[in-house]
Amino acid sequence: MSSNAKLYDEDFYQWTPQQAALLREGKWQDLDYANLAEEIESVGRRDQRELGNWLKVLVMHLLTWRYQPEVREHGHSWEDTIWEQRGHIAAILDDSASLRREVPVRLEQQYPTARRKALRDTRFVTTRRTFLTLLGGVVVAWSRAAIAQTPSKVYRIGLLYGGAPVANASPNGAALIRGLAQHDYTLGRNLEFERRAAEGHLDRLPRLVDELVASKVDVIVTIGYPSAFAAKQGTTIPVVAVNAGDPVGTGLADSLARPGGHLTGISDVSAELTPKRMELLKQMAPGLRRVAMLWNAADLGMTLRYRASEAGAQAMGLSVQALSVREPDDFDQAFSVMQRDIPDAILMVTDLLTLLNRKRVFEFAAAHRLPAIYEVDSLVRDGGLMSYGPDLDESFGRVAALVDRILKGAKPADLPFEQPTRFRLVINLKTAQALGIEVPPMLLATADEVIE
């Protein structure tokens, strides 16, 4: 704690839950900012990073508004900006049990990084004292905004997925919220989500699309090919699709440049990623000759993704053990095939079916000490060895940008499908040790995230 906070030393265990309660109740004006900045030891890294990212954005807005009035967006007040960031910080707190229990949050800790970025981006100078003064202004702005702000139109975005409802705290939901925030859309202020989920029963998707149409959403964001196909067939409401595979190959779009119809989104880049994924597997298993590829053959988007991966691996001189599944019972047959003819490594193409059966894949890989690579980093946090794939924030940031353009009048037919440009390598060291794999130091050094 800072020197001016010693009065709290003897009563820290009362002070901490008190501050947590104020945050939980949204009483921002009553927070003890001088000491709040100094205290927190046990917030999970991921939660702290997500919260920290929003605080850095908040700092940037504060500094910009104080010193660079000429760059302010026309019609966007300081209170608008602060309210937007406050909304996202509150959303993260609301969605995280650990933060609710263990705040206070390390607000002031975010200042150095934010200031360095501010100096690069806006070329002004400020001081720590100024920052703390500005934070005091935040409290006033938050309380004013809560009372006085009268937002205009509230936009309604439909979220359609074949699995469970897309929660705010889920990786996809949190990334979408962050992306929309960059375009001034905030849940509870000028944005609402209408969530529909098939819970694994894909035959329900057409009815769910009808429900979204009836609820008069402005745009639908779909996750996965089945959801995108159902939305394309069942409505003329603008659709932004993500994780749906190759949009041209699946017939979702006429071309990447001119999609046609009422659907656009983020396209697949599996052909480009396969060489890198195979190279990563070779570093984990230098004797790599044959790769088992597991995919959902009932999903056209994932079938095309598999074919692109297969072609890429074969172009590198590797043989491919093709393991198609269509339902949970098919995994046993796939495991039997691998058991009879053990591959050197596994690549799992990620869709709802393989995602729901990921633990079985983890267990098979562990039992046979096989390195496996996945397409999304959440699987590595869940026990997989490593992943290499598009950065979630960038992908959903692009989704949010497309949504923003549609809400401002653009037609999906005229908005080209975009491709990811930023990719992340995540490695789980605990899993590597359990498999008896020694991860090369150079590979660890290039990882974006290492789970220990």
Buried (B, 14 or more C-beta within 10 A) or exposed (E): BEEEBEEBEEEEEEBBBBBBEBBBEBEBEBBBBBBBBBBBEEBEEBBBEBBBBBBBBBBBBBBBBBBBEEEBEEEEBBBBBBBBBBBBBBBBBBBBEEBBEBBBBBBBBBBEEBBEBBEEEBEEEBEEEBBBEBBEBBBEBBBBBBEEEEEEEEBBBBBBBBBBBBBBBBBBBBBBBBBBBEBBBBBEBBBBBBBBBBEEEBEBBBEBBBBBBEEEBBBBBBBBBBBBBBBBEBBEBBBBBBBBBBBBBBEBBEEBEEBBBBBBBBBBBBBEBBEBBBEBBBBBBEEBEBBBBBBBBBBBBBBBBBBBBBEBBEEEEBEBBBBBBEEEEBBEEBBEBBEEEEBBBBBBBBBBBBBEBBEBBBEBBBEBEBBBBBBBBBBBBBBBBBBBBBBBBBBBBBBBBBBBBBBEEBBBBEBBBBBBEEBBBBBBBEBBEBBEBEBEEEBEEEBBBBBE
